[in-house]
Amino acid sequence: MSQAELNLLIEQVKQCELCKPELAHGVKPVVQLHSTAKILIAGQAPGLAVHQSGVPFDDASGERLREWLGIDKAVFYDPKQVAILPMGFCYPGKGKSGDLPPLKQCAKTWRALLLAELDQIQLTIVIGKYAQDYHLDTAKQSLTETVKNWSDYPRSIMPLPHPSPRNNIWLAKNPWFAQQLLPELKCRVNDALKD
């Protein structure tokens, strides 16, 4: 598929209303894709701030994620370098202890089609349990186990917790994340962008 054809597919995604009845805040798919992207960020679903701006990771989570990756906004928001494809494309709404899980219809309908067009990806960053279960088949493991065993996965895949400020306690309880995983993550990001 050419980039022009991928652009048509992206337009179809942005017009998608399959989950409209389940979305209290309305339909507003947020993705960032280009066929030449070297890094894929496979996240959960947009939060309310992202829903309002239409810009992926346009919040405190995004600030932290860019810090973890060691890249600035110019690189992060360049779709020719970084693709952002969450498990759910629209804000799912608020739950008791944070946002609701991503709706499954996005992945069922669009994910395989879109991933097939991202054939230049060198590094897939898998953020959160829902994305890890899809990309890594980790349904029987906890998020902590998956992230702690990051070196067991191929060099082209890096599992991460969500960079949300809600995870500050998790980060404090797991100092190995900053000490061991983050330096390796920055190295892999740098290598992927050089290729």
N, C-alpha and C positions, 0 to 999 in steps of 0.2 A: 504494500500500500504506500502511496506517495504521501508527502506531508499534506497536500491538498485534500486527499481522501481522508486522512486522519482528522483534518480540520472539520470536515463534514460530519464525521463521527462525534467529535467533540461538540459540535453544534446540536446534534441529536441528544447528547447527554444533557446539555444545558437547557434543552426544551422538555426534558423528561418530567412527567407528572405522575408516574406510577404510584408513588407513595403519598400523593397529595392529601388523601383523606386522613392519613395518620400523622401529618405534620402540622401541629398547632401554629407554628410560625410561618407556614407556607413553604413553597418549593423554591430553592435557590441552590442548585448544584454548584459546588466549588471544586474545581480540579485545575491542574497546571500540567500540560503535556506537550511534548514535541518529540518527533521521531529520532532526534539526535541526542536526547538527554543521556547523560552518563550515570546519573544517580537517581534512584527511585526512592521516594519517601512514601512508604505504605503506612498510613496512619489510621485513626479510628473514624472520626466524623468531625465536621466543623463545629466549633462552639458558637455561642451567640454572637460574640464580637465578629467572628469570621462571617457568620451569616449576614450580619449587618453591613460589613464592608465588601464582602465578595472576594476578599484577598486571603489565600490560605495562610494559616499560622500568623495572622495579623493580631497578635495578642501576646501576653506574657509568656505563654508556652512557646511561641515562635522565637521570642528573644532568647530564651534558654536553649532551644534547639539549635539555633544558629551558633550560639556560644559553644555548645557541645561539638558541633560539626567543624568549627573553626573557619566559618565562612561568613561573609557580610551579606547584607540584603541584596546587593547588586548581583552576586552570584546565585544566591538562594532563589531570587525571583526571575532568574533567566531560564525560561523553559527549555532552551537549547542545552542547558547544563543539568538542571534539576527538574525532574518530574515529580508531581505531588498527586497521589492517587489514594484518597482515603477509602476505607471499607464502605462507608456511607457518604454520599456526596452532599447531603443536606443536614442541617442542624436537627437532631432528633428530639430536642426538648429537654427539659430539666427533670431529673429524678430526685429521689430522697437524698442521695449522697454524691451528687454531681450530675453530669449530663446522662441522658438515657443511652443505651447501647445503639450502635449504628443499625439502621434498618437493613435487613438481609437482602432486600430486593435489588439494591444497587449492585452488589457483588454477583448475584445470580444473573442479572441482565447484562451488565456492562464489563465486568472486570476482565474476563478472559479475552474479550474482543480488544480491549484497550491494551492489556499487557502484551498481547501478540504483536502489537505495533511498536513496542518499545524494545527493539532488538539491539540497541547500542548500550544498554544498561550494564555498567561495570560493578555497581554496588547497590544493593537493596537494603534500605534501613527500615526495619520492621518495628513500628512503635505500638506498644500496648498489646494486651491479650487477644483482642479480636483479630487484629492483623497477624499476630504470631500464629494463632490457630489456623488461619487460612494459608499462610505462606510457609510455615514450618511444621505443621502437623504436631502441635504441642498441646493438644486439648487435655491431656492427662497431667501436664506439668503446671505448676504455678508460674506466674510471670517472673517471680524472683529466681526460680530454678532455671528458667529459659535464659534470662539475661545473665545469670551467674555462669552459665555454661556456654557463653558466647564463643569461646575458642573452639568448641566442638563443631561449629557450623562452618561451611565453606567460607573462604575469605571474602566472597562476593555478597555475603549476608551478615547483617549486624542487628541483633535484637536489642531494643531499648525499652525502658519504661516510658510512660508518657511524660513529657517535660513540664507538665502542669505544676504550678505552685502547690497544688493539693498533694503532690508527691514529695514535699520537703522532708517529711518524717521518714519516708522510704529511703531517700537519699542519705539522710543522717544515719540510718541503721545499716546502710550498706556502703561503707567508705571505699571498698574495693572498686566500686563503679567509677568513681572519679580518679582513683589511683591507677587502675589497670586498664579498664575498658576505654575511657575517654581518650587517653593518648593514642591508643591503637585506632580508635574511630577516626580521629583527626588525620592520622597517617593514611588510612584507607581512603578517606574523602579526597585528600590531596592527590593520591595516586590515581584515583578514578578520574579526577578532573584533568590530570596531565595527559591521559591516554587519548 
